[in-house]
């Protein structure tokens, strides 16, 4: 993403309905048309219901990407873009790279940028202190090129790409002292003495390292060639060369490859902080969505995490929004419901209007901005209005909604009555659906005082489909209450054509609440509510008032 450009998520409520999804898509499109300083992307906070899926397919849209939390993530921090290193890099080169990059950890990756391991400066220090491990070069199959690079040497004889496949590191002093120590396959460090060099070759040494850039006679070179002994010269003296040579081993020999604590770019900052608190490492590898290595992050980086920017549509209550909202920056709220419990950390654009649908407000904003509405976007907004107003039958429907729907239908080339029937029929189809799916298609949580409760709603074109839904969902309400951790659950089954509903419930005292709220006569766990079709305008206010009255009576 270009520097200075931020992604802003446009999000509807949990258990999204058609208005929640369509208003997010339509409003994100409008914002991208009129602003070019940020990128606006629609998101969904839950699974889409069948009605919404029908609408999206009909007008050629994919489901918006799911978002379940807006807490800051690793991607919102300053990731240190330290590239991965090859596992064949020497410890000495890795140590120098750490000094240059001012880091104490490097990540080892393969040619496809998959994380293979990590090495910290303490690992290099430990390797350097293990002066008694004389076999480490052979056991790690060190490449001669690493030895040459570490010792700033020159290969006089041999193949730099070949590997050491065994033996120990020995310091050659005199033939007498070397006789019982140097064995075939060893690496021998010598000075300028001809006898010492020649004796090491005759002992079948694998490699002769001549220190202080000392002269090597042609006889020694010829003998070494016959015996298959490589020769390297180094400007370092014997002491320095002996200390440094073990640093030529590849980092893969000392890297941590099992149990690596790594974080994803999508890991929440809070989760990463807890993980880091229990680790002895300072830096942690970061991988992307494809499990590819991208860089390093440390605890101080987490302090500078940027808040996510969000726009909320079709809701303004905390209980109906995604997790972590209190850690996000709310830029705007576009809604048509009662003003709820969401608080913002700073001033935000808040547009709330008493109309039947959020998309009606979005349609007004398109007109105010002078932005042409594409045919498919018009179809989405029309669908949302028809859904939220039950094809203009809901008491929440206003003339503004009707006018907006007519204008959008003309743009979309849709016959309202025919399309509305098809849309509602798609929503009512229970084929292959579970009670949980039907229940969660349009369910919201509310609170009054210290009481939380949930209200779901399904709309049906025929009595047969409505009764089938009641038979499926009714027995599930008890389980739903437990899953949602709610003491009270109500579910409204609305008959669109007769403009009436039947309500089912679960919870201690729920039947009395329904009886009192709607002046109804419950029978067999159900109450019929003639003329009641709007959850927002007819059901929620009645339940709120009743619960408040009950609490006052108890006080």
N, C-alpha and C positions, 0 to 999 in steps of 0.2 A: 504494500500500500504506500503511495507517495507520502513524503514527509509532510506533516501538518494536516493530513487528511484522516479523519476519524470515522470509524464505522458506528452507526447509531442503529440499534435494534428497535423496530416497531413491533410491539407485542400486545396481543389480546390477552384475555383472561384464561385461567385454568378451565379445563373441560370446555374447550372453545366451541362456540356455535358458529353459524354461517356469518353473522355480522362481525364477530371477533376476527375471523380469518380474512374475510373480504375487506374489512376496513383497514386491516394492517397492510394488505397488498396494495390497495388503492391509495392509501395515504403515503406509503413509502414511495410509490410512483410519483405522486404529486411533489413530494419534497425533493426528489431527485431531479424533477423537471425545473423547479424554481431555484434550487440551491446547488452550487457546484463546489462548495467548500468541504462537504462531508459526503459519505455514502450511506444511504438509508436502506436497510434490508428488513423485509417482513419476517416475522418469526411466529411460530405457534407454541403455546405453552402446554399442549397436550395432544392427544389423538383426535383427528377430525372425525365427525360423525358421518353417517351415510348421506345425509342431505348435503353437507358441505362437500363431500367427495364427489357427489353428482354434479354440483355446481362447478367445481374446479375442472372436472373432466369436460363438461359441456362447453366451457369457454377456453379450454386449452392451457390450463395452469397446472403446475406441479404443486404438491403440498409444500408450504414454507418449511424451512428447516426447523427442527425441534430445538427449543431452548428451555431448560428446566431451572436454571439458576443464573443470576447476573452478579454473583460475587466475583471479585477480581480474581483473575487466573494468572498463571505463569506468563502467558502471552501478553499480559498487561504490564509486566515488569520490564526492566532493562536487562535483556538476556545478553550475556557476554558472548559475542560471536567469535569464539575461539575455535578455529577449524580442527577437525580430527587429525590425528597423526597415524602414519603407517606403523604397524606392529614391529616392523624390522628396524625402525629408527633406534639408534643406540641410546643408552641411558645418558651418555655425555651430551649428545645433541638435544635430548629432551630437557635436560637440566638447563642448558643454555637457552632453549626456547622459553622455558618458564621464567627465567630472568628477564628476557626481552619483553614477554607478555605480562609480566608482573602478576603471575598466577602461580599457585602451588599445585595445580592439578591439570593434567592433560588427558584427553579421551582418545582412545585407539579405535579406529573405524576401518571397515573393509572398503573395497573399491566401490560398493554401492551405498556407502555412508551409513551402514548399519553399525551400531555400537557393539564393540567387541570387549572393551575393558577400559579401565582408567588407571592412571599411575599418578601418585602424589609425590611431592618432594621428599617426604619421609621415607617412601619406598626406595628412592634413589640413595638417600642417606644410609639406610639400613644395608643396602647392597654394597655401598662403598666401605662400610665398617666391617664387613664380613671378610677380613683379610685371610682367613684360613681356608676359604673355599677356593682351592686352586683349580677345580675342575669345571667351574661355572661356564667358562667360554666354550669348552667342548660340549658340555651337556645342553647348552642353549643353542648349539649349532650356529654360532655367530658367523656372519659373513665377513670375509677378509676386508671388504671395503669399509666396514665399521671400525675395524682395528686401525686401518690406515688413516681414517678421518679423525678418530679419537687421539691418535699419537702424532697427528700432523706429519704422517710418514709418507714414504714412497715405496712402491712395490718394485723390487729389483728382479724378482723371479716369482712366477706364479700367476694365477688367475684371480683378480680382485672379486669376481662374482662367486667364487667357490666358497664353501663353508667349512668351518672347523667341525669335525665330526667325532671328536674325542680328545683324550689326553689332558694333561695338567699344565699349568704355567710354572716354569722353573727359571731361576736366575743362575746363569752359567758363570762360574768364577774361574776355577781351574779344572783341567781334565781329571785330576786326582779326586777332587770333591764332587765332580759331576758323575763319576763312574757308577755310584750307587743310587743316584737320584733321578737322572734323566732316563726316561723309557721311550720306546717307540711311540710316536704320535703326540709327543709333548710339544709345547711351545716354549722355546728357550730364549731368554733375554741375555745378550752378551755385549761386551765392549769391543775394543779394537784388536784384541789378541787373536792372532791367526790360529794358534793351537786350540783355543777355546771354541772358536767358530767351527773349525774343522771337526773337532771331537763331537760337538752337538749334532752335526750333519751325519757323522758316522754312527751315532747312536739312534739313527732313524727318527730324528725330530721332525714333527710335521711342519713347523714354521720356525725360522730363525729371525728374531727381532734384534737388530744391531743398533745400539744406543749411541748417542752423541754424534750421529751421522758419520760414524767411523768408517774407514776404508775397508772394503771387502775385496780380497784378492780374487783374481780370475780362477784360481784353483778351487777356492771355496765355492764359487758360483757354479763351476763345472761339476764339482762333487755333489752339490745340492741338487742340481738338475738330474744327475744320475739316480739319486736317492729319492726323488720326488718331494724335496723339501722346499717350501716357499721361503723367500727372503724379503723382509721389510726393514727399511732403515727409518730411524726417527731422530729428530734433533734433541729429544729429551734425554737426560741422564738415566742411569739404571733405576735409581730410586723413584723418580717421577714416572718413568714408563711403567714400572711395576705397580705403582699406585693407580695409574690411569687405565691400564689395559683391561681391567675388569669392568670398567665403565663402557666398554665397547659392545657389551652384550645387548641384544635387542630388548626393547621395552616389554614385548610379549612375555619374556621370561619372568618378569617381576610384576606384571600388571595384575590388578584385581579383576577377575572375570566372572566370579560367582557372587550372587547376592548383592549386586550393585544397586545402590539406592539412587533411582533416577525419577525424574518427574516429567509429566507430559505438559505440553503447552496449554492443555485444557485443565490441568490440575488446579484446584482452588488454592488460593494463597494460604488460607487457614490450614488446609490439610498439609501443604508443603512445609509450613512453619512447624507443625507438630512433628513431622518426619525428621526435619533437620535438627530439632532439639534433642533427639535421641541418637544422633550420629556423631562420630568423631571426625568426620570430614568437614571441610569448609566449603567446598564447591561440589555441585551436583550436576550431572549431565541432564540436558533437556532434549526430549524427543518430540517430533511433530505427530500429526494425526496418522501418518504412514509409518510410524515407529522409526523414523530416520533421525539421526543426531543433528541438532541445530546449534548447540552451544552449551554454556555453563551458567549456573545461577547460584548465588550465595545468599545467606540470611540478610545481609544489608540490602540486597537488591529488592527484597520483598517489601521493604519499608517505603519504596518509591512507586509501588504499583498504582497504576491509573484506574480510576473508577470507570466502569462501563457507562456509556450514555444510552439512555432508553427513552422511548416515547410509548406511553400507554394509551391504548384505544379500547373502547367499549367496557371500561371498568375504571374505578378509582378507589377500590377497597383492598386493603393489604391482604386479607384472607383469600382474595381471588387472583392474586398476582404470583409471579414466579418467586422462587427463593432468592434471598440475598438482596432484595430491593432496597433495604436500608443502607447497603454499601454501594449502591449505584447512584448515578446522577440523573434524576428525572428531568428531561428537557421540556416535555409537553405532555398534556393529558387531553384527549379528545373523547368525550363521553356523553351519554344521554341518560344516565342513571342518577340516583340520588347521590349527593356528595358524601363520601365515606371516610375511611380512616387513614388514607395515605398522607404522609407528611413528606415535604421536600426539604433538602438541605439549603436550597436557595430559591430565588424567584423562578417560576416556570410558567410557560404559556398554558393556560387552563381554559378549555372551551367546553362548556357544559350547557346543553340546550334541551328543553322539554319537548323532544320529538320522539318518534317511534323507533329510530334506528341511528346508529353512529354513522352509517354510510350516507344518510341524509345530510348530516353536517359536513361530511367530506365532500359531497356533491356541491354544497354551497361554497366550500373553500376553493374547489376547482374553478367555479364561476367567478369568485372574487379575484382569483389570481390570473384569470384569463387564459387558463391552460385547457387545451383541447383534450377531451376525454376519449381515449381509444375505445374501439368497439368492445374488446374483450373486458376491459376494466369497467365499462358501463354495464356489461352483463353481470359482473360480480356485484357491483353496488345495487343493481336492481334486485338480484337474488337476496341480498341481505335485507333489503327493505321489505320484500315480500315475506321473508322468514320471520323477521321481528314483529311485523304488524299482522301476521297471519292473513296475508293477502288483504290488508286494510280492514280486517274484522276486529282487531284489538282496540280497546279503548285508548291505548297509547298512541294510536295512529292520528296524525294531524294532516291538515290540508297540505302542509309543506312536504310531508312524506309522499302524499299522492302525486303532487306536482313533480317532485323529483323522480318518482318511479316512471311517470309518463314520459318525461324527457329522456331518461336513461333507456327505457324500452325502445324509443325511436332510434337512438344511437345504436343500440345493440341489435336492432331488427328482430325484436321478440314480441310475440303476442302474449300479453300479461296473463290472461286467464288460462290459456293452454299450457304455458310454461309453468305457472304456479301449481297446477294440478300435477304435472310431471315431477316437479321438485318435491312436493309433499308426499307423493306416492313413493318416491325413492327413499325418503326419510322413514316412512312407515314400514318398509320391507324388513321383516324379521328373519328372513332366510339365513340360516347359518350363524345367527347372532346369539351371544350369550346374554344372560341377565345383566352381568357386569357391564357389557358393552352398551346395552340399551340404557341402563341407569346412568352411566357416565357421559352419555352423549350431550347432555345439557344439564349440568348440576352445579349449583353455586352454594357457597357457605356464607352465612350471615351471623351477626351477633347482636344481642340486645342486653345491655347490662352485663351480667356474668354468665349469660346463657348463649351458647353457640348452637346453631341449627343449620340444616341444609335443606334446600328446596330444589328438586329437579322437575323437568317438564318435557313431555313429548307431545307432539301435535300429529293428529291423524285425520285422514280424509273420510274414513269409513268406520262404522261401529265395529265391524269385524276385526279390523287391524288394531283398533283401540283396545278391545277386549282381550285380544291375543297378547298385547303388550302388558296389560294389567296382570294377566295370568303368569307371565314370565317374570316381571319385575317385582310384583307384590311379595312373594316369598323371599326375595333377595334383600329386602330393606333392612332386616336385622343384621345381616352380614355387612351390608354397606355402612351401617352406623358404626359397627366395630372397626371397619377398615378406615373410615374417615375420622374415627375418634370423636363422634358426635352423640350427644344424648337424645337428640330429636332429629328425625328425618321425615320430610314430607315429599310426596311425588304427585305431580299434576299430570293427568292424562286428558289432553284437550281435543275435543271434537271440533275441527275447524268449521265445518259447514253448519253445525247447529249452534256454534258459538257458546259452548258449554264445556264443563270439565268435570271429571271425577277425581277425587283426591284420596290417596292411600297414605299411611303413616306408620311410624315405628317410634317407640320411646315412652317412658313413664309420663303419663299425663297428656300424651299427644292427642288422644281422642277428645278429651275435654277442651283442649286448646282449639281444635278444629271446630268443635261445636260452638264455642264462644266467639271465635274470630269471624265465622261466616254465617252464624245463626242457622246452622245446618243440623240435620238429624242423622247422625251416623248410623249405619246399619251394616253389620257383619264386617267391620273394619274398613268401611268406605263411606264417603259422603259425596253426594251429587251437588254441584255448584252451577246452577243455571246462570248464563251470562258472564261467567268468570273465565277469561281466556288469557289475561295478562298477569304474569308472575310479578313484574315490576310494579304495576299500578294497582292491582287488585289483591294480590296474595301477600306479598312482603309487607306492605303497610298494615294490613289486617293482623298478620302474625306478630309484627313488632308491637302494635298497640296492645294486643292481648297479653303478650309476655310482660310488657311493662306494667300492665294493670295487675297481673298475678304477683309480680315482685312487690308492688306497692301494698297489695293485700297482705302479703307475707311479712312485710316490714311493720 
